[in-house]
Amino acid sequence: MGKQPYIPVVSFPEPVHLEELIMKVNSSNDEKIDFVVADPSVGGVLEVAEKFGINGATFWAASLSFLSLMLHFPKLVEAGNINENGDPLKDEKMKLPVSLPAMSTIDLLWGFSDDPITKKAMLAFTANVNKAAKVTKWMLCNSFYELEPAFHDHYPNILSVGPLLASERLGHPKGQLYPEDSTCLSWLDHQPVQLVIYAAFGSSTTFNQSQFIELLHGLELVDRSLLWVVRPGLTDEFCISSLEGFKNRIAQHGKIVHWAPQSKVLAHPSIACFITHCGWNSTMEGLSQGVPLLCWPYVYDQFHNANHVCDILKVGLRVNKDENGLVTRSLIKMKVQELLADEGIRSRVIKLKDVAQKTISEGGSSSKNVEDFINKIKSS
Ligand SMILES: O=c1ccn([C@@H]2O[C@H](COP(=O)(O)OP(=O)(O)O[C@H]3O[C@H](CO)[C@@H](O)[C@H](O)[C@H]3O)[C@@H](O)[C@H]2O)c(=O)[nH]1
């Protein structure tokens, strides 16, 4: 028991084959590459395109407020708050851009981990984002104006085109990490309206044994209909074996799947709330479907997303760890009950759902940004 959670280490390879690929495609008689859209955290893509005289844009898959924090990194170094490795140089809270609350260096992205490899990867991520921002005049973001108005006013050149929802993806296969178990949709059809708790923690979160057992008992104590995604790798074999008894105990009102069609699940009328790690996609999907969030951030931007949901938008509540570093079963039960009883949260999140839908409808801010972007590319 008590094994430390695994923190995924991300690496950002240089686009070594991109130059070759562009040369190959553009020397053929087929259609040529004349514009590139790249994730800014993947270093060097836009620089390679630029070498060939090809324009490019970045697409940022997290929030605009978090992007602003990345873009602010060089200013924190200049101001002497941190050094180039992100280490704190002053023992004081730093003033951050726009409406981000003042923060200590430890709460910054690169401060969350003691693991030097993870920290190094996150610094590379930040450096890549800043380099890409210098190369392109077009930055797209999966957000919408009304979700983060102060940041959009501060960065008028960043075009938000969200919410981009997985259920709206074109083509097959849909690029899912795991096969979707869509039997949960027909199961949801048989559940009462707004009664089911949906719990899912994205593509890479892991739980140690102690935490997983607390979560399992917490979900059982809540004693409501439950749909829970237990992804391969979410926890270890010992915990998976303990799921068998749990499944039997909740058989009347619960379902566990390996991977759900999440966007469709969140749009289902039987969903009452979403226990989430606050990855930005999950956050956007939940809010765009008017579902209150119970925020359980784990790493990276997830803490910022949880702050935004709970303190700024006020459409969710968060769980905190106790002195042993655990979110306890009794807290899980209490917070779910508190969330479900909060009419203010429910009415605010339903309003946000309407706003999110308008923003991608004709004339909405994200819809206009997509049109503007296409027109700009065409005329460039
Ligand atoms: O059963 C499931 C569970 C999840 N999903 C989908 O998987 C995606 C998960 O994305 P996200 O919520 O953003 O979580 P992560 O996979 O953890 O995302 C990483 O990337 C995000 C965007 O940059 C960051 O915000 C996160 O912190 C980082 O962990 C979403 O589209 C979900 O709909 C499913 O389709 N089925």
The ligand as an SDF file (V2000), in Angstrom:
LIG
                    3D

 36 38  0  0  0  0  0  0  0  0999 V2000
  -13.4600    7.2040  -21.0350 O   0  0  0  0  0  0  0  0  0  0  0  0
  -13.0210    8.2130  -21.5820 C   0  0  0  0  0  0  0  0  0  0  0  0
  -12.1910    9.1430  -20.9260 C   0  0  0  0  0  0  0  0  0  0  0  0
  -11.7690   10.2390  -21.6290 C   0  0  0  0  0  0  0  0  0  0  0  0
  -12.1140   10.4150  -22.9350 N   0  0  0  0  0  0  0  0  0  0  0  0
  -11.6570   11.5930  -23.6850 C   0  0  0  0  0  0  0  0  0  0  0  0
  -10.2870   11.7800  -23.4730 O   0  0  0  0  0  0  0  0  0  0  0  0
   -9.9920   13.1650  -23.4850 C   0  0  0  0  0  0  0  0  0  0  0  0
   -9.1840   13.4580  -22.2340 C   0  0  0  0  0  0  0  0  0  0  0  0
   -8.6140   14.7290  -22.3600 O   0  0  0  0  0  0  0  0  0  0  0  0
   -8.3200   15.6750  -21.1110 P   0  0  0  0  0  0  0  0  0  0  0  0
   -9.5200   15.8190  -20.2770 O   0  0  0  0  0  0  0  0  0  0  0  0
   -7.7620   16.9570  -21.6460 O   0  0  0  0  0  0  0  0  0  0  0  0
   -7.3130   14.8760  -20.2390 O   0  0  0  0  0  0  0  0  0  0  0  0
   -5.8220   14.3040  -20.5110 P   0  0  0  0  0  0  0  0  0  0  0  0
   -5.9150   13.1920  -21.4380 O   0  0  0  0  0  0  0  0  0  0  0  0
   -5.2610   14.0300  -19.1760 O   0  0  0  0  0  0  0  0  0  0  0  0
   -5.0930   15.5750  -21.1890 O   0  0  0  0  0  0  0  0  0  0  0  0
   -3.7800   16.1150  -21.1910 C   0  0  0  0  0  0  0  0  0  0  0  0
   -3.8840   17.2110  -22.1190 O   0  0  0  0  0  0  0  0  0  0  0  0
   -4.8040   18.2350  -21.7370 C   0  0  0  0  0  0  0  0  0  0  0  0
   -4.9090   19.2580  -22.8630 C   0  0  0  0  0  0  0  0  0  0  0  0
   -3.7130   19.8670  -23.1390 O   0  0  0  0  0  0  0  0  0  0  0  0
   -4.3610   18.8620  -20.4290 C   0  0  0  0  0  0  0  0  0  0  0  0
   -5.3130   19.8450  -20.0170 O   0  0  0  0  0  0  0  0  0  0  0  0
   -4.2340   17.7760  -19.3600 C   0  0  0  0  0  0  0  0  0  0  0  0
   -3.7630   18.3210  -18.1420 O   0  0  0  0  0  0  0  0  0  0  0  0
   -3.2820   16.6730  -19.8350 C   0  0  0  0  0  0  0  0  0  0  0  0
   -3.2290   15.6260  -18.8700 O   0  0  0  0  0  0  0  0  0  0  0  0
  -11.3180   13.9060  -23.5360 C   0  0  0  0  0  0  0  0  0  0  0  0
  -11.5720   14.4000  -24.8380 O   0  0  0  0  0  0  0  0  0  0  0  0
  -12.3400   12.8380  -23.1880 C   0  0  0  0  0  0  0  0  0  0  0  0
  -13.5940   12.9840  -23.8450 O   0  0  0  0  0  0  0  0  0  0  0  0
  -12.9280    9.5300  -23.5750 C   0  0  0  0  0  0  0  0  0  0  0  0
  -13.2720    9.7010  -24.7460 O   0  0  0  0  0  0  0  0  0  0  0  0
  -13.3430    8.4460  -22.8760 N   0  0  0  0  0  0  0  0  0  0  0  0
  1  2  2  0
  2  3  1  0
  2 36  1  0
  3  4  2  0
  4  5  1  0
  5  6  1  0
  5 34  1  0
  6  7  1  0
  6 32  1  0
  7  8  1  0
  8  9  1  0
  8 30  1  0
  9 10  1  0
 10 11  1  0
 11 12  2  0
 11 13  1  0
 11 14  1  0
 14 15  1  0
 15 16  2  0
 15 17  1  0
 15 18  1  0
 18 19  1  0
 19 20  1  0
 19 28  1  0
 20 21  1  0
 21 22  1  0
 21 24  1  0
 22 23  1  0
 24 25  1  0
 24 26  1  0
 26 27  1  0
 26 28  1  0
 28 29  1  0
 30 31  1  0
 30 32  1  0
 32 33  1  0
 34 35  2  0
 34 36  1  0
M  END
$$$$
